[in-house]
Amino acid sequence: MDYEIRAVRDDEWPAVRELRLAALRDEMAPVAFLETYEQALEQPDGYWQDRTRNAARGEAARQFVSVGPDGRLVGTVVALVEEAGTDDFFGRPVTRRQAQIVGVYVRPEARGIGVTEALFEAAVAWSRGLEGLERVRLHVHEDNPRAAGFYRKFGFVPTGGAVPNPGDPSKSDLEMVLGEPGE
C-alpha cells in the first residue's frame, strides 16, 4: 500500500476541509454523518483551522489521515475522547472514559486496499494508549450495512444500544464496541 497513515498536522486545514466536503457529497453521507455538505460549506476558515489544530494536538480528539502517493488526503478517521460525567454528542450521559470513533471516510478510489483498516489501527492504537480509557466505541446508522460489516470485521460488536438518528429520529444509530460487549 502506497499510502501514509499518520495524525493530521495543524497546517493541513485546507486539505481537511476539502476531504470533509468530499465525504459529505458521498452517497452514504446522509446516514454516515451528522452534518450536511451545506452546513460544512458555510463554516469560515477559522472553524477549519481550529478543528484541525485541535485534532492534531490530540488532547480531546485525534484525527488520522491517509495520504496518497500524490500527497492528497484520501481517508480519515477521528477518535474523540469522552470523559465520564459528560454527555456524548447524542446528549446521553457518558459513564466511563472511552473513545468514540467518528468521521470515517475513505475516497472511493482508495477503498478495498487496506486504507480503512490502517486508519482504524492507528485510531485504536492511539485510543488504547490513553490512560484510564476503558473502551472504544462507535455508532453506525441502521441503513449503513457496508460500514457495519467493516466494523464487525475489524472486531466491533453490537452492544444492543441504539439512539434515534438526529437527522431522522425514525431511524437508529446502533452502538458497537471494540471487543466483547461486556468489556
N, C-alpha and C positions, 0 to 999 in steps of 0.2 A: 504494500500500500504506500503510495507516494504522497501521503498526507501527514502533516504535522499536527499533533494533538497537544494543546497547551492552554494555560489560562490566558484569558483576554488581557490586553495591555491598555493602559489609560488612554493612549493616543489613538486607539482604533475605533473611536466612537462613530466616525462616518461609515466604516465598514459594518459595524454592529447595527447601525440604523438601517443600512441597505439590506442586510441579511434578515432583520426582523420584518421589514416591509415585504420582502420576498416570501417569508414564511406566512405572513398574513394574507398573501394572494394565493396561497396553495389551496387546492380544492378541499382539503380537510381542515382548513383554518377555522371554520365556524364551530367545529366540535373539538378542536385542539387547543384553542387559545381563548383567553378571557377578554381580549380586546380586539377591535376591528382594525382593518387597514386604515380607514378614515380617521379613527382616533389616534393611531400612531403617527400618521402623516401630519397631524396638526401640532404635534409636540415640537417645541423650539429646540434649537441646538443645545442649549443648556441642560435640558432634560436628558438628552442622549449622552452628553458629556458626564453628567452626574451618575447616570445609570451605569455607564461603562467604568468610570473610576471606582464606584462602589463595588462592582463585580470583580474588578481587577485586584482590589485590596483584600478581598476575601474575609472580611470580618463577619458580616451577616449573610453574605452570599458570595459565591464564586462562579463565574461563567467560564466554561471551557469551550474552545473553538477548534475547529478543524480547518487547517489552511491547506489549500490545494497547491499543486506544483507551480501554478502561476501566481501564487501569493494571495489569491482570493479566498475569503472565508466561505466555506461550503457547508458547515454544520455548526451547531451549538447546542449546549445543554447548560442549565443553571441549577446549582444546588443552593437552596435557601435554608438558613438555619432558623429553626422555630424553637423558641425558648419556652419552657414550661411556665405556665401562668399567663401567657399571652393568648391572643386569638389568631387563628390562621386566616388566610385570605378569603375563606368562606364564612368567616365570623364565628367559627367554632373554637372552643377553648382547647389549647394545647396542654396536654397533661404530662409530657415528657420532652426532654431535649432531643430533637430529631432534625433530620434534613428532609426537605421536600424537593424532589426533582421536578423542575418546570422548564418551560420554554424549549422543548425538544424540537429541533428541526434540522433536517439534512436535505440539501438540494437534490432534486430527482437524479441528476447525473452522478451523484456520489452515494446513492443508496445501493445496498446489497453487496458492498465490497468491504465491509468492516468498519466504516466510519462511525456509525451509530454505536456499535459495541465499544469502540475505542473511547468515544466521548463518555459513555456511561462508566467505563472502567475508571477514567480519570475523575469523574464527579464522585463516584462511590468511594474511591481511594481517599480523596480529599475529605469527604464527609466522615469516613470512619477514622480518620486521623484526628478529628476534633475531640478534645477532652470532654468526657461526660455524655457523648452522643449515644443515645440508646437505640435508634433505628433510622432506617432510610425508607421513605415512602414516596408515593406519587398518587395522582388521580388520573383516571382515564375515562373519557366520555363513553357511555354505553354504546354509542354508534361509531366507535373507532376501533374495529376489530384488528386492523393491521397493527396499530400501536399496542393494543392489549396483547396480541400474540408475541410481539417483540419483547415486551416487558416480562411475560411469562417465561420465554426462552432465556432471558437474562437472569431469571431467578426470583422475580417478584411474584407474590401470591396474593390473591384477593383476601381482604380481611373481613368481608361481609359489610363493611361500612360504605355508605353512599351519601352524597349530598345532592340537593337539587342543583342543576346546572344554572349558573347565574344568567346566562343568555336565554335559556329556555327551561323554566322550572318544571315543565312536564317531563323532562329528561333528567338523567342522573349522571354524576361523575362518581365512578367507583374507586374506592381506596384500595391500593395494593401496597404491600410492604416487602422489602427485600428479605428473603428467608422465610422462616415459619411465621404464620400469623400470631402465634403466642409469644414471639420474641419481643 
